[in-house]
Amino acid sequence: MKPVLVILAAGLGSRFGGLKQIAPVDDEGNVIIDYSIFDARRAGFETVVCVINPGQERDFRDKIGDRASKHIEVKYALQRLDDLPSGFAAPEGRVKPWGTAHAVLAAKDVVSGPFAVINADDFYGAASYKQVYDFLCSGIAKTHCAMVGFRLGNTLTENGYVSRGVCEVDGCGRVLSITERVHIEKAAGGAEYVTDDGARVFLPNEKIVSMNLWGLPRGFFDEVGERFEGFLSANLPKNPLKCEFFMPFVINDLLAEGIYTADMLVSEEKWLGITYAADLRIVRENIARLRALGNYPARLWGAAL
């Protein structure tokens, strides 16, 4: 079956101050997801699934789906707070989605084959989509996946700190582990993150990090579903309003248990994203530069792909 692109777009965008997924990044009114879908379609994807929360559905259909659907099949999956295993209920006062792994699980009923996963607010570059599409078309095994990793120096913002999954890779190009590091900021020659005890640790610009761009077999849905209940049991008592079930948690467990193997596909593209409101200007400037170079047409959705 042909690969499907799943876009995780249900985040609330608290640091940005609104629905960052639908902030225009060019004078035409396109948003980052428009460019993601455009690049994915050129790479070969024919179907995209947008995972959103119920309150976003009208905005996404009006601002994204109706335009893109002229060139690619657009489907929707709703990430609901009450979509939980039997015996669990959303805590009173909880508004935060359950995290990226739960968002992927929301797409289970509309994805029937191998699929790629991206964040809605990250610009990955055209070459990244081609890498993951070719991997998914290569006849991957049921327990084999891939991550498109980025060089840390190509993923940093000038406007504050970020969180990144720092990757360890063996000599054969297989992912060994992904460790989430928070509060990563630019430093001379690279970046630094702060440990729990306040120590600052240096990371070189060449270090490979995860930006949540994955190529996965359909069986991954079953693994996520089986592990979600255990996550809730362990974390709801401690942090009922904010605990999140992240993709690297699941992948790391599958790798550590020897159930999955994961190829590292290194992208040399420069990441663009909107973590903070001030990032929007930088993204717009870089999009304008790419358009001036001819990487994108004058009207993104104006011509046949």
C-alpha positions in Angstrom: 0.0 0.0 0.0 1.2 3.5 -0.8 2.6 5.5 2.2 0.4 8.0 4.0 1.6 11.2 5.7 0.2 11.8 9.2 0.5 15.4 10.5 0.3 16.0 14.2 -1.6 19.2 14.6 -3.5 19.0 17.8 -1.0 20.9 20.0 -2.2 24.1 21.7 0.8 26.2 20.9 1.0 27.7 24.4 4.5 29.3 24.0 3.5 30.8 20.7 0.3 32.3 22.1 -2.3 30.7 19.9 -2.8 28.3 17.1 0.6 28.5 15.6 -0.3 25.8 13.1 -2.4 28.2 11.1 -0.2 31.4 11.3 0.6 32.5 7.7 4.2 32.2 6.7 4.0 34.0 3.3 2.1 36.8 1.7 -0.2 34.3 0.0 -1.6 33.2 3.3 0.0 29.7 3.3 1.0 28.1 6.6 3.8 25.7 7.4 1.5 22.7 6.8 0.8 23.9 3.3 4.5 23.6 2.5 4.8 20.3 4.3 1.9 18.9 2.2 3.3 20.4 -1.0 6.8 18.9 -0.4 5.2 15.5 0.6 3.1 15.5 -2.6 6.2 16.2 -4.7 8.0 13.3 -2.9 5.2 10.9 -3.9 2.7 10.9 -1.0 -0.9 10.9 -2.3 -2.8 11.0 1.0 -2.4 13.1 4.1 -4.1 12.7 7.5 -4.3 15.8 9.8 -4.6 14.8 13.4 -6.4 17.7 15.1 -8.6 18.4 18.1 -12.3 18.8 17.6 -12.3 22.5 18.1 -9.8 23.1 15.3 -11.8 21.2 12.6 -13.4 24.1 10.9 -10.2 26.2 10.8 -8.2 23.4 9.3 -10.8 22.6 6.7 -11.2 26.3 5.7 -7.5 27.3 5.8 -5.7 24.1 4.7 -7.8 21.2 3.6 -9.9 22.8 0.9 -6.8 24.1 -0.9 -4.6 21.1 -0.6 -7.4 18.6 -1.5 -7.2 19.7 -5.1 -3.8 18.1 -5.3 -3.8 15.4 -2.6 -6.3 13.4 -0.6 -6.9 15.0 2.8 -8.3 13.1 5.7 -8.9 14.1 9.3 -8.5 12.3 12.6 -9.6 13.8 15.9 -7.4 13.6 19.0 -9.9 13.6 21.9 -9.1 13.9 25.6 -11.7 11.2 26.3 -10.2 8.7 23.9 -8.7 6.5 26.6 -8.5 2.8 27.4 -11.3 1.3 29.4 -11.2 2.2 33.1 -9.6 5.6 32.5 -11.2 9.1 32.4 -9.7 12.5 31.6 -9.0 14.3 34.8 -11.2 17.3 35.7 -9.5 20.5 34.4 -7.3 18.7 31.8 -7.2 20.6 28.5 -3.7 19.5 27.2 -3.7 16.8 24.6 -2.1 13.5 25.6 1.0 13.9 23.5 2.4 12.9 20.2 2.2 9.1 20.6 -1.5 9.4 21.5 -2.0 11.7 18.5 -0.5 9.1 16.2 -2.9 6.5 17.7 -5.9 8.8 16.8 -5.0 8.1 13.1 -5.3 4.4 13.4 -8.7 4.0 11.7 -7.8 6.1 8.6 -4.3 4.6 7.9 -4.1 1.2 6.4 -0.4 0.9 5.5 3.0 2.3 6.2 3.1 5.9 7.1 5.2 8.9 7.9 4.7 11.2 10.9 5.5 14.9 11.1 4.8 17.8 13.5 2.4 20.5 12.1 4.7 23.4 13.1 8.0 22.1 11.7 9.3 22.8 8.2 11.5 19.8 7.3 12.5 20.6 3.7 11.7 18.8 0.4 14.6 16.3 0.6 13.5 15.0 4.0 10.1 13.9 2.6 11.8 12.1 -0.3 14.1 10.3 2.1 11.2 9.0 4.2 8.9 8.2 1.2 11.6 6.1 -0.5 12.2 4.2 2.8 8.5 3.5 3.2 8.3 2.2 -0.4 11.3 -0.1 0.0 9.2 -3.0 1.5 10.0 -2.4 5.2 9.5 -5.3 7.7 6.7 -5.2 10.2 9.2 -4.3 13.0 11.4 -1.9 11.1 11.1 1.9 11.1 13.2 5.0 10.3 13.8 8.4 11.6 14.9 11.4 9.5 17.3 13.1 11.9 18.7 16.6 11.6 21.9 18.2 12.6 21.4 20.1 15.9 22.9 23.3 14.5 20.2 23.3 11.8 17.3 23.1 14.3 18.0 25.9 16.8 16.0 29.1 17.3 17.4 32.5 18.0 14.6 33.3 20.4 14.9 31.0 23.4 15.3 27.4 24.3 14.0 24.2 22.6 13.6 20.6 23.4 15.2 18.0 21.2 15.5 14.2 21.1 19.3 13.7 21.1 20.1 10.5 19.2 22.8 7.8 19.5 23.5 5.9 16.3 25.7 2.8 15.8 28.3 2.4 13.0 25.7 0.8 10.7 23.4 3.8 10.8 20.9 2.2 13.2 19.3 4.3 16.0 20.3 3.1 19.4 18.4 5.6 21.6 16.7 9.0 21.8 17.1 11.0 24.9 14.8 14.0 25.3 16.8 17.1 26.4 15.0 20.2 27.4 16.1 23.8 27.6 18.6 23.6 24.7 20.0 27.0 23.8 22.6 28.2 21.3 26.2 28.4 22.5 29.6 29.0 20.9 30.2 26.2 18.4 27.0 24.4 19.2 24.4 24.4 22.0 24.0 23.6 25.7 21.2 22.0 27.7 20.6 22.1 31.4 20.4 18.9 33.5 18.1 18.4 36.4 20.8 19.4 38.8 21.5 22.6 37.0 24.7 21.6 35.1 25.2 22.8 31.6 26.2 20.2 29.0 27.6 21.1 25.6 26.3 19.5 22.3 28.1 20.1 19.0 26.2 21.4 16.0 26.7 18.1 14.1 24.9 16.1 16.8 21.9 14.3 15.2 18.5 15.1 16.8 15.0 14.0 16.3 12.4 16.4 15.0 9.6 13.8 15.1 9.8 12.8 11.4 9.3 9.1 11.3 8.7 6.3 8.8 6.6 3.6 10.4 4.9 0.3 9.6 1.2 0.1 10.3 1.8 -2.4 13.2 3.2 0.6 15.2 -0.4 1.5 16.1 -0.8 -1.7 18.0 2.5 -1.1 19.9 1.3 2.4 20.9 -2.1 1.2 22.0 -0.7 -1.6 24.2 1.7 0.8 25.9 -0.6 3.7 26.5 -2.5 2.1 29.3 0.7 1.4 31.2 1.8 5.1 30.7 -1.5 6.3 32.1 -1.3 4.0 35.2 2.2 5.3 35.9 1.8 9.0 35.2 -1.8 10.1 35.9 -1.4 9.9 39.7 1.7 12.0 39.6 0.9 14.6 36.9 -2.8 14.4 35.9 -3.1 17.7 34.1 0.2 17.7 32.1 1.7 14.3 31.6 2.2 13.5 27.9 2.8 10.3 26.0 5.6 11.1 23.5 6.7 9.2 20.4 10.4 8.8 21.6 9.1 7.0 24.7 7.5 4.3 22.6 10.4 4.1 20.1 13.0 3.9 22.8 11.2 1.1 24.5 10.8 -0.9 21.3 14.5 -0.4 20.5 15.6 -1.3 24.0 13.5 -4.4 24.1 14.8 -5.6 20.7 11.3 -5.5 19.2 12.0 -2.9 16.5 15.0 -1.7 14.6 15.3 1.9 13.3 17.4 3.3 10.5 18.8 6.8 10.8 18.2 8.9 7.7 20.2 12.1 8.1 18.8 15.2 6.5 21.0 18.2 5.6 17.9 20.5 5.4 17.6 23.5 7.7 14.7 23.1 10.1 12.3 26.0 10.4 9.6 26.2 13.0 7.4 28.4 15.2 8.1 27.7 18.8 7.9 31.4 19.9 6.0 34.3 18.4 9.3 35.9 17.4 10.1 32.8 15.3 7.4 33.7 12.8 9.4 36.5 11.2 12.4 34.3 10.7 10.3 31.6 9.1 8.7 34.1 6.8 12.1 35.4 5.7 13.4 32.0 5.0 10.3 30.9 3.1 10.7 34.1 1.0 14.3 33.2 0.3 13.4 29.7 -0.9 10.7 31.0 -3.1 13.1 33.5 -4.6 15.5 30.6 -5.4 12.7 28.9 -7.3 12.2 26.0 -4.8 8.5 26.8 -4.7 6.2 28.3 -7.4 4.8 31.9 -7.2 1.4 30.4 -6.2 1.9 27.4 -4.0 -1.3 25.7 -5.0 -1.8 27.4 -8.3 -0.2 24.9 -10.6 -0.5 21.1 -11.1 2.2 19.2 -9.1 
